[in-house]
Amino acid sequence: MYLSLKRYSLLTIGCLLYSIYAAVLLQPNDIGTGGLLGISLILNKLFGFKIGLSTLLINIPLFILGFKLLGKNFAIKSGIIVFLSSTLIDIIPTIFDVTPLKDKLTAAIFCGVVSGAAMSFIFMGGGSTGGLDISGKIIRKITPNFPLSNILLCQDIFIYIIVGITLGLEYVMYAIIMSFIRSKTIETVQKTFSASKQCMIICDDPKPIIKAISQKLGRGVTILDAVGGYSDNSKKFIYVVVQTNELSSLKSIVSSIDTKAFITISEVEHIHGNFKEHSLSV
């Protein structure tokens, strides 16, 4: 129940941020973007079509594909997000007086930050902003070692070519700046909430530490024999992989049991095998 509430809260916040990004920052400042939103911007500039409505209509065939490949739950959540965000994108300019910023570079930077945060929250909630985000999720499912932020960036390049041809090079230049910052924002959010860490614990008696890690964190460990280089005493080497949100608990467990235990912590790039996500993942 708590996890579901947390996910839907993330989806709601992400949807609002995404709508603000498109309606308040992107369109008024004449900045291009990738994905289907970029195509909708082109249709708006050339033919006057509403951006939200165009985005909604173009998404329909992709949602059919996403429904088959990514599951019913993901497709339904994403469909609701696309419908709400598309509606808000067209409604916000009619309610609020949206004026462009005087500095397009500043606008591009904030577009990247806001859109990156929005997409991260939506992904952690188990949804998508639709369009090429769906294909990005599909590609990541097939090749999990390829970061999602890089997949989105590669897809954007194709759309940028179209934007450059139809709207001009300036649109693309600011769009590239925005996309780079968005990619870094997504990576930062992922590292903050769901990055994995490998921890090495050297101690004299590993049994109580292993028991506490299993009971309180639900993590398995690997034990190796070790010898102290200075003391020449036999010790045990505990290896465990946890997520960022579990680090403080792990440190508390070890320090409460063995104050002399030695702990090292380092980043983990990729994990294969039986490792469960204990936090919401991008």
N, C-alpha and C positions, 0 to 999 in steps of 0.2 A: 504493500500500500504506500509506504513512504517512498520507495524507489519510483513508483509510478507518478506520484505527486511531484517528485523532484524532476523527473523527465518532462512532464507536461509544463512545469514552470519554466524549464530551460527552453522548450519549444516556443512558449508564449513570448518570452523575452527576446529570443532570437528572431522571431517573426516581426516583432515591433521594430527592432533595430534594423532589420533588413529593409523594411518599408521606409524607414526614415532615411537610410542610406540612399535608396533609389530616388525617393521623391524630393528630399531636401538637399542632398549633397551632389548626387550624380547628375541628374537631368538639368537643374538650373545652372550648373557651372560648365555645361557642355564638355563633359568628360566621357570618353568612350569606356567600354568595358567588354569583357568576354562573355561567353555563355549565351543563353537565349535572351537574357536581358539586353545584351549588346545588340542582338538582332532586332529586338523590340525598339530600341533607341533609334536604329537605322530606319525602321518603318515609321517611327514618329516624325523624324526629321524630313523624310522624303515624301510621306503621304499623309501625315497628321494623325495616324492611328494612335489610339490611347495605349500607353506603354503597358499598364496593368492588364488590360483586356488582351492585347497581343501576346503577352507572356503566358497568360492562362490558356489561350487557344493552341499555341505552339506546343505547350507541355503535354497535351492530351496523348499523342502517340507515344511519347517517351514514358508516360506513366503506365501505359499498357505493357510496355517492355519491362519496366521496373516491377510491375505487379507479378510478372511471370518469373523473373530472375531473382528478385530481392525479397519477395514475400509480401503477403497481404498486409501485415502490420505496418511495414515500412512504407508501402504504397499509400495506405490510407492516411497515415500521419503526414506524409509529404504532400498528398493531395489537399488536405485541409490547410496546410501552411501556404501552399501556392495560391489557393483560392483567397485566403485572408490577406496575404501580402499583396497580391495583385489588386484586390479591391482597395486596400489602404493606399497603395501607390497612386491610384487615380483619385482617391477621395481627399488625401492630405492637402494637395495644392488648392482645392476648392474651399477648405476650411481655414487654413493658415496662409498668411502672406509670406510665401517663400521667396526670398531674394538671394541672388548669387553672391558668393564671397568675392572680394576684390582681388584676392590672390589665388590663382588657379592651382598653384603648387600646394598651397595649404589645403585647398579643397581636395586635391588628389590624395594627400597624406591622410586626411581624416576619412576619406572614402575607403581607403585601405584598412584603416584601423577598425572602423565601425562595421564594414562588411565582413572582415575577418572574425571579429568577435561574434557577429550575428551567425555566421556559418558554423563556427565552433559550437555555439550553444545549441543550434539546431541539430548538428551531427551527434552531439552528446545526448540529446534527447531522443535519438533514434529516428530522426526525420531527415528531410532534405529540402533545399529551396527549389527543387525540380530542375528541369533542363539538363545541362551537362553535369550537374552534381550527381544525377542518377547514373550517368555513364561513368563518372569518376568513381562512384561506389562500386560499380560492377567491375571496373578495371582493378580496383584495389582488392576486391574479393578474389579475383583470378591471380593477381600478383601482389600478395600482402607485404612484400619487402619494399615496394615502391611507395614512398610517402604520399598521402592523399594531397597535400599541398602542392607537390610537384606535378601530380596528375592534372590538377585543376589548372596549373600554370601552362602546361603543354597544350591543353585543350583551348585555352584562351588565345594562344598564338594564332591558331587558325582563324578565330573570329576577328582578331585584330587586323589580319590581312584584309578581310572584308570591310571592316570599319575604315581602314586607311584608304581603300579604294573609293568608298562611297562618301565618307564624311571629311576625309583629309588627314594628313599626317599628324597634325597637332593633337587630334583626338587620341590617336594611338600612343603618342609620346606620354601624355598624362595617364593614359590607361595602363601602360607598362609600369609606371611608378606606383600607381595604385595597386596593381596586381602583385608586385613584389612585396609591398608593405603588408598586403592581405595575407600572402603566403607566410611571412614571418610572424604575423599575429596569430595565425592558426597554429604554427609550430610552438609559439610561446604558451598558448593556452593548453596545448596538448602536454607540454613538459610540466606545466603547473599542476594539472589535474590527473594525468594518467601515464606519465612517463615511468619506465621501469628502472629499478636500481639493483645492482648486484652487491650483496653485502658479505663480507668475509669476517667471521668472528673466531678469534683464537682464544681458547680458554682451557682450564684444567679439567672441569667436569661439565660436559655438554648436555647431560641428560635433562636437568631441570630447565635449561634454556630451550632445548628442542621441544619439550612438553609444552612450555608456555607459548612458544611460537605457533605450535600446532593448534592449541586451544583458543588463543586470543586472535591470531591472524589467519588461521586456516591455511598455512603455507607448509609445504614439504621442504626438507633440507637434505643436504648431502654432507657426510662426515668423512674427513680425511685425517690421517695421522700426521703430526708435525713435531718437530724438535726445536726447542729454543736455541738460537745461535749463540747467545751469551751464556745462558744458564745450563744448556745441554740437557734440559728436562723435557720429558715427553708431554706433549700437549695435543689437543684436539682442534681441528680446523672445521668450522661449520660454514657451509656455503648456502645462501638463501637469496632468492630473487623476490623483491617486493615492489609495490608501486609507491610513488612519491607520498601519497596521503597516508601510507603505513609506516613511514620512516620514523616518525617521532614515537610511535607505539613500540616499534622494534628496539629503539634505543632505550626506552624506559624499561622494557622487559629485561634486556641484558644487564643494564646498570643496577636494577633492583635485585638481581640474582647473583651477579659476579662483578664487583666494582673494579676488579683487575683485568677484566676481559678487554681484548684489543679488537677494535672494529674498524674496517675500512669500507668505504662506500664509493661506487663508481657507476657511470652511466651504462645502460644497455641499449644497443642500437636495435637489435632484432631478437625475437624469441620464437623458437619453433618447439612444438610439443605441448605437453599438458600444463598450461599456465592459464589460470582464470583471472579475468579482469575483475578487480574488487572496487573499481571506481568507474565512473562514466567516461567512456573513451571517445575521442574524436575519430 
